[in-house]
Amino acid sequence: MFRAKIQPAFTLVQAGTTKSFRAIGLGRKRRAIEENLSFFWEISEGNGSLDRNESEIVSFTGPAEPGVCRLKVKVRQGETICEAEAVITVVEILIKSSIIGDSFSQGLPGYTLESAPGKP
């Protein structure tokens, strides 16, 4: 193992709700390693809680008050220990895309293939 990372590394969480995070061990060629790994999670800054501390996937429950939290994991394989960190912004309200309206979510129109031999 050469490096560790947390997915997602940056995220928004609504106050009082839960979000899952996953720790991944990576080799030198950035390929995921899945064998002989042990994990230790902690909240290094801010408030919130974790459902467990020693698992590949944990659930973070945001505090009642908005703020910023830092989630840290230590991934161990044999004698090698790598650390990763995620930044969690706890907000009071998350705005759903359906609330914003369709004007922002339309994007580009779909492409339709037209068979027109000899035409530019």
C-alpha positions, 0 to 999 in steps of 0.5 A: 500500500502506498496511499489511502483515500476517503470517498467522498473527500469533500461533501455537504451533509445536512445537520442531523442526517447521516452519510456513508464514507469509504476508506480505500487503500491504493498501491503505487499505480493507484489501484485499489488494494482490498486484502489485509487492510485494517482501518481506524476512523476518527473525527479530528475536528468538529462535531458529529458521530460515527457508527463504528471506528474499525470498518472500511465503510462508516456512517457519519451523523452530522451535528445539530449545528452547522459547521465544518468537520474533518474525518480522518482514517488510518489504513494499515497493511502489515507495517505500512500505515497511511492516513487520509482526511475528508472535509465535511461541511454541515449545513442547515438545509440542502437545496434539492435540484427539483426545488431550483427548477427545470431551467438549470437542469436542462443542459444541452439538447440530445443529439439525433443522428440524421442519415443524409448522405452527400449533405454537409 
